[in-house]
Amino acid sequence: MKYPSDVSEEQFEKIRSILEACRRKTKPTTINLYEVFCGVLYLLKSGCQWRMIPKDYPKWQTCYAYWQKWSKKREGEEFSALEKVFKKNGWRGACEPWEKRKD
């Protein structure tokens, strides 16, 4: 973990299958999904622009492309992959309706 927004690799292993389900299985991936996910979390936590993601993460274009896949609701599903991940880990945030948030 390089940044406070990063999750541990053990935490990531619990949610890997949810995130991988969004990807088309045309060819093996060469991208480290853990690093991409941490890059997306960095952006969500810091509120920076995509181009300002630190160079420790994959290219901002890669992080953005995965964020687009993970944040879309699939047909027939109530939540996007990111919302499922946040709910599974008990993380609060923008995906949780205001009325349900606990202080």
C-alpha positions in Angstrom: 0.0 0.0 0.0 1.6 3.2 -1.2 -1.3 5.6 -0.4 -3.9 5.9 2.4 -6.6 5.2 -0.2 -5.1 1.8 -1.2 -6.6 -1.4 0.1 -4.6 -4.4 1.2 -4.1 -7.3 -1.3 -6.0 -9.6 1.1 -9.0 -7.2 0.9 -8.7 -7.0 -2.8 -8.8 -10.8 -3.2 -12.2 -10.9 -1.6 -13.6 -8.6 -4.3 -11.5 -9.6 -7.3 -14.2 -11.9 -8.8 -16.8 -9.0 -8.8 -14.5 -6.7 -10.7 -13.3 -9.4 -13.2 -16.9 -10.3 -14.1 -17.1 -6.9 -15.9 -14.3 -7.7 -18.3 -14.8 -9.4 -21.6 -12.8 -12.6 -21.8 -11.3 -12.1 -25.3 -7.7 -12.4 -24.3 -5.6 -12.6 -21.1 -5.1 -9.3 -19.3 -1.7 -7.9 -18.8 -2.9 -5.2 -16.4 -2.7 -5.6 -12.6 -6.3 -5.1 -11.5 -5.2 -4.5 -7.9 -3.2 -1.4 -9.0 -6.0 -0.2 -11.3 -8.5 -0.6 -8.4 -6.2 1.3 -6.0 -5.8 4.1 -8.7 -9.6 4.4 -8.9 -9.9 4.5 -5.1 -7.2 7.2 -5.0 -9.2 9.3 -7.4 -12.5 8.8 -5.6 -10.9 9.6 -2.2 -8.8 12.6 -3.3 -11.2 14.1 -5.8 -8.3 14.8 -8.2 -8.7 14.8 -12.0 -8.0 11.6 -13.9 -4.7 13.1 -15.4 -3.5 13.8 -11.9 -3.4 10.2 -10.7 0.2 9.5 -9.4 2.5 7.7 -11.8 2.7 4.8 -9.3 -0.6 3.6 -10.7 -1.3 2.4 -14.3 -1.9 5.1 -16.9 -4.9 7.4 -16.1 -6.6 6.2 -19.3 -6.4 2.6 -18.1 -7.9 3.5 -14.7 -10.6 5.5 -16.4 -11.5 2.7 -18.8 -11.9 0.2 -15.9 -13.8 2.8 -13.8 -16.3 3.1 -16.7 -16.8 -0.7 -16.8 -17.1 -1.0 -13.1 -19.4 1.9 -12.5 -22.0 0.9 -15.1 -25.0 -1.1 -14.0 -25.4 -4.3 -16.0 -28.8 -5.1 -17.5 -31.1 -6.7 -14.9 -28.8 -5.8 -12.0 -29.6 -3.3 -9.2 -26.0 -2.3 -8.5 -22.8 -1.6 -10.5 -19.7 -3.6 -9.7 -18.2 -0.7 -7.7 -21.4 -0.4 -5.6 -21.3 -4.2 -4.9 -17.6 -4.0 -3.9 -18.3 -1.0 -1.6 -21.3 -2.7 0.0 -19.5 -6.1 0.4 -16.8 -4.4 2.4 -19.0 -2.1 4.3 -17.5 1.0 2.8 -19.7 4.1 2.8 -19.8 6.6 0.1 -21.6 8.2 -2.8 -23.1 4.9 -3.8 -25.2 4.7 -0.6 -28.4 6.7 -0.5 -28.2 9.6 1.9 -31.1 8.3 4.1 -29.2 5.0 4.7 -25.9 6.5 5.8 -24.9 6.2 9.4 -22.9 8.9 11.1 
